[in-house]
Amino acid sequence: MTKIVKKVVKFGGSSLADASQFKKVRDIILADPSRRFVVPSAPGKRFKDDTKVTDLLLQAQAASAQGGDWESVFSDVEDRYRGIISDLALDVSLEGEFAEIRSRLVTGCTKDYAASRGEYLNGILLAAYLGYEFVDAASVVFFDGDGVFDSVKTNRVMGHVLESCENAVIPGFFGSGADGEIVIFSRGGSDITGAIVARAVGADVYENWTDVSGFLMADPRIVENPKPINIITYRELRELSYMGASVLHEDAIFPVKAAGIPIHIKNTNDPSAYGTRIVASTEQYQNEYIITGLAGKKSFSLINIEKDMMNSELGFGMKVLKVLNDMGISFEHLPSGIDTMSVIVSDSAIKGREREILSRISALVSPDNIDIEKGIALIAVVGRGMIRTQGTACRVFESLAREGVNVRMIDQGSSELNIIIGVEEKDFETAIRTIYSEFVQR
């Protein structure tokens, strides 16, 4: 018996920005009958200086809360949807929904409610355009009294509701709290909703459609025409996303990873492009390349601590980290030597608190020397091909040395999946290009 493939497809705001994009989305969905469940975002920008519908809704809510002119802003929202309805000749009206939102803006709605209405309205239109059933996310996505996503209840209720649907549209980004009020995920949260739906219905694939053809091996703003990543594991993606590579909301990984469902990143404007497939594990290495990708971020600081016989002083590291914990500061990495210890933190976390940090650490551990060094950038070299491949780290550092890039910090996990390098911010772009060239263009 042939297995019936079941796909969940999510479309981002740029994919549903106007009527012409709606037509592309419909063609993509109807081209494959297995694309049964659709998760839309709110309409995004139609052109460079345009404003996303979600931003307009938040502007209207803020203006209402401050007694300002929110009606003209909300009129722009209404015009966006009326234009889509007119251009697609849809036999549907949103006037009742508009009236409800206006009423809530007058009486004082929450930011979460206002922000969620873009997806809600777009979901109604897309369902009508496709002839699919509309399922309000507020009826199947739940948060507890503390605003924490309730995965158990959501999976149970959503699975039951969608089991009876042949095809359905479920708007992304929001759900309902314990008190029945709307609660949203962080921006980009429609990715999360798509993953939740995929898990609830036991999908074979979660397709995430956006305006790029998947992940690239490096930032195209730094490296000219970087190679695409055709296949990547969840672990590699987690490492790259953490260091700034952003195509998919990183929290969207967990629901499908737990269920063993692959994610396929695709381009709405170029549906024939392969994109990037994200899987639990694979023996398929990326062509001849040892590394899978590079990513990095600036604006980090090093807290450098020196003390003779540090290694024999019981609890030294714990005392240092306790200071940061008590001040609500998380650390990124913790490279150390026998008599030295460095703690890498984000600049924003310690801004204006540098003296207090140094004072508190000094009081607890009496270091021989302690200082804070700013202007550090971190680069992650990630790849399953690096595992048990001799000489990878050597090639990284030799290539940087040839270009005169001084490496300030090195950290490699025991999994050998990634190497984290700290360099001065002025060398950041040079370091990215140099490592990419060493492993991809040689």
N, C-alpha and C positions, 0 to 999 in steps of 0.2 A: 504493500500500500504506500503510495507516494505521500510524503509528509507535506502538509500545507505550511508554507513559510509565512511567518507573521512579522511585519515590520512596524516600528513606531518611527514617525518622521517629525522632526522639529524644524521649524523655519524661523530664522532670525528676523529682526526688524527691517534690515535692508532688503530681505527677500520678500517682504510684504509692505513695502513703503507706499505703493500706489497700485492702480488698477493693472498696469502693464506687468508689474511683478506678480500680482495675483494670478494672472494668466499663465506665467511661467510655472508658478507653483502648482496650479491645477494640472498642467500638462505633465509635470513630473510625477505627481501622485497617481493620476489616472493611467500613466504608462506602465504601472506595476500594480496589479491587483493585491499584492501582498502588503502594500502600504495602507494599512487599515486604520491606524490611529494617528492623528495629526495634532501636534502641539504648536500653536502660533505665538509669536511675540507681538507686541504692539508695533504699529507702523514706525519705521525709522526714518532717517533722512532721505529725501528724494534728490537732494543736491547738496553741495558742500556747506552752504550757509543756512540750510534748512534746520528746523528744530524737531526733535523727536517728539512724538505724541506724549510719551510718558513725562518728558520734561515740561511740556505745556500743561499737563494735568497737575504736576507738582507746583508750577508757577501759579495756576489758578487757586489751588488749595492755600498756598502761602499768602496770596493777595486777599483771599477771603478771610483768613485768620487775622490779618492785619487791618481789615476794614478797607482794603483797596479795591481797585477795579478788576475783579476776576472775570466778569462776564465777557469782556472783549477777548480775553485769552481763551476762555472755554468755547467761544464762538469759532475760534480757529480750529479747535478740536472737532467740533461738529462739522465744519466745512470739509475737513479732511475725509471724514467718513461718508458724508453725503456725496463728495466727489467720487469716491470709490464705488458707491452704490450706483450712481448715475452712469459712470463710465462702463460698468459691468452689466448695466441694465438688470440689476437684481430686484426681484420681487420681495423686498424685505424693508422694514422700517425700523429705525433706531430711535424714533422720537420719544417713545415711552421710556427708553433707557436714558436718553438725554435729560428728560424731565426729572427722573429719579436722581441722577447725579447732580443736577442743578439744585434740587431740594436739599441734598446732603451737604452741598457746598454752602448753602445759606445757613443751615443749622449748625454747621461746624463738623466736618468729617475729618477722619484721621489722614495722615500722609499715606499710610498703607492703602487705605481705601481708594484715595485719589490715584495713586500710582498704579493700582491694579486694573483700573477701568480700561486702559488701552488694550491690554490683552483680552479682557472680557468682551469688549465691543468687536475687536478684530476676530475673535473666535466665532461670534455670532455670524458675521459676514462670511467668513471662510466656510463655515458649515453650510450656510445657505447656497453658496456658490458651488460647492462640491456635491450637495445633496446628502450630506452626512448628518448624523445626529449630533446635537450640541450638548455637551456635558459640562456644567458649570464646575470649575475647579474647586469652588468653595464647598461643594457637596461631596468631594472625594479626596481632598488634600487637607490634612489636619495638623494643627500645632497645639501644644499643651498650654497650660496656664502661664508658663514662663516664656512662651513664644518659641519654644524649641520644637522642631519638626517631629511629629509622631509617626515614625516609619511603620510601626506595627499596625496601628489602626488604619493608616492610609493604604497600606498594601492590601489589607483585608477588605476594606470597603470598596476601594477602587477596583480591585480584582473582581468582586461580586458584581458591581455595576457594569463594568465593561464586558463582562462575560456574555451579557445578553445583547451587546452591540456588534453588529457586523462591521460598521464603520463609524467612527466618532471623531469629533474635534474637541479637545480639552485645552482651554487656554492656559498658558504657562505663567510662572512667576508668583502665583498667589494661592492661598488656601484660606481656611477659617480657623480662628482660635477657639479656645475653650468657651469663650463668651459669645461665640457666633460672629464676632467682628472679623473683618478681613485682615490677614497677616501675609506679608510678602517675604520672599527670599531676598537675598542681596541682589543688586543689579546684575543682569545677565542670568537671573534665576530661571528663565524658561528652559535653559539647558538642564537644570536640575529636574524640573517637572517632566521633561521628556524622558529622562533616565528613570524616574519614579514610575511613569506609565509603562515603560519597557519592562521593568521588573514585575509590575503588577499583572500584566497580561502574558508574561512569559514569552516575550518577543525573541525572535532569532537574531535580529539585528536592530540596533538603534541608529538611525540615520539622522545626522545633525547637519542641516543645510544652512549655509552661510554665504558670505560674499567672497570667500577665498577658497582655493582648491586644496584645502588641508594644511598640514604643518609643513614648514620649510626647515631645512637644516640649520639656518641662521637667520637673523633679522635682516630682511632685504634693505633696510635703511642703512645697514653697515656693510653687508656683503652683497656685491652685485650679482643678481640672478642666482641665489642659492638653490641647491638641488631640493626637490620635494622629498618628504618622508612618506613612503608608500605604506609602510607598516611599522607600528611601534607598540611596545607593551605598556600596560597601565603604569608599571613602575617607572619606566623611562619618561612617560608623559608627566607623571607626578613630579619628577625631578626638574624637567624643563619648565613646567607651569609654575612651580615654586619660584624659579629664577626669572620669571617674567614673560615666558612664551605664552601668549594668550590668543587662542582660537576658541577654546572651550572652557566654560566655567569649571574650575578644578573640582568643586563639590559634586559636579555631575558624574564624576567617575565612580563614586562609591556605590550607588544603588545597582548599577549594571555590573560592576566588578564583582560584587557579592553574588550576583546571579549568573556570572559567567557569560554575560551577553556582550558581544563585540560592538564597538561604536564605529560608525563610518562617517567621517567628515566629508561633505560634498559641497560643490559650488552651484548655487541656484542659477547663476548666469553662465555656467559652463558645465552642464550636467554630464557631459561625456567624459570629463576629466576624472581620473581614477580617485583622486583625493587621498585621504589618509585613513587607514584602518587601524583601530586600536584594539588590541587583543590581550588576553591574560598572559599568554606565553607563546613563543614561537621559536622555531629553529631557523627561520628564514632571516639571514642577515641582510642588511641593506646593500645589495650589490657587493662591491669589493670594499666598502667603507667600514672601518673599524668602529668609528663613532656614528651615533644616530643623529645627534644634533648638539648645538651650542646655544646657550642662553645666558644672560647676565643682567645684573642690576647695579646701579651706582648708589651713592649716598649711604655708605656704611662707615663706622668708626671702629678702631682697635683700642681696647683698653689693655695696655701693656703693663704687666706686673713682673718684677724681678725680685728674687730673694734667695740667698744662698741656702742650700739644703731644703729647698721647698718640697722636694719629693719625699722627704722623711717626716715632714710635719703633718700629723694626722688631721684630716678635715680641712686642709687649706683651701682646696677648690670649693668645698661645700660652703665655707664661710663667704667666699667671694660671690658665689651664685646666690647665697641668701640675701646679700645686700640688694642685688638686682631684683630678686623675687619680692622682697619687702617694698621695693619702689615700683613694682608693677612693670618691670622691664624684662622682656624676653630676649634671649641671645640666639644668634644664628649659628655660630660655630665656636669651637673651643680648642684651638691648636695649642699645644704645650710642649715644653722641654723639661729637663731635669730641674733647672733653676728659673725657668721662665713660664709664664702663662699669659695667653692673650684671649680676650673675650671679644667676639665680633658682634656688634649691635647696630641697629639702624640709627642713622643720624637723628631722625625725627623722634625716636624714643628717648633720647638723652638731651635733646636741645634745651638749653637753659638750666640743666641739672648737673652739668659736668663737675662743678666744684663739690657738690654734695656727694656725688658718686665717689670721687677720689677720697674725700674726707671719710666717708663711711667705711670704704674698703681699707684704708690706711689704719683706721682705729681698730679694726678687727684682726688684721693679719700683719701689721707692721712691716710692709715691704721695704726692701732696700731702695727700690725705685718704682714709681708708677706714673704713667702719663696716658693721655688720650690722643690718638692720632686720627685725624679726619681725612676725608677725601679718598676713601677706599672703594673700589668696585670689585664685585664678586662675579666670577664666570664659572658656569657649570659645563664640563665636558662630559656628555652622557652617551652611553652606548652599551648594549648587551654584548657587542662584538669585542669590547675591551676585556671581558672576563677571561682570564687565563691567557691573554695575548701578551707576550713578553715585549717589553720596550715601549709600551704606550706612553707612560708617564715621561720617559726619557725623551721621546719625540716631542711631546708637548713643551717641555722646558728648554730643550735645545733650540726649537724653533723660536721661542720667545727670546732666548738669549741672543740669537742672531739679529733680531730686530731691536735689541737694546731695551727690552721690556724687563723691568725688575719685578720679580715675583715676591710679594710681601707675605703670603700665606699659602699653605698647601694643606688640603684635607681630603683624604680618600676613605670612603666607607669600606667596611670589610666585605661588602658584596661585590666590590670592584666594578660597580655599575656606573659610577661617576667619580670625577675628580673636580674638586672645588679649588679655584685659584683666586687669590686676592692680589690685585694690582692697583697702582695709583690710577685715579680717575682719568688723568690725562692720557694714559696708555690703554684705556678700555677698548676703544674701537680698533686700535692697532692690534691688540692681543686677540680679539675675536677674528679679525681677518687673517692673522698669521696662523692661528690654530686651524681654521677652516682650510686655508691653503695647504697646510702640511698634510692633512688627512683626506682632502677631497680633490684638490686640484693638482697634486704632484703626479 
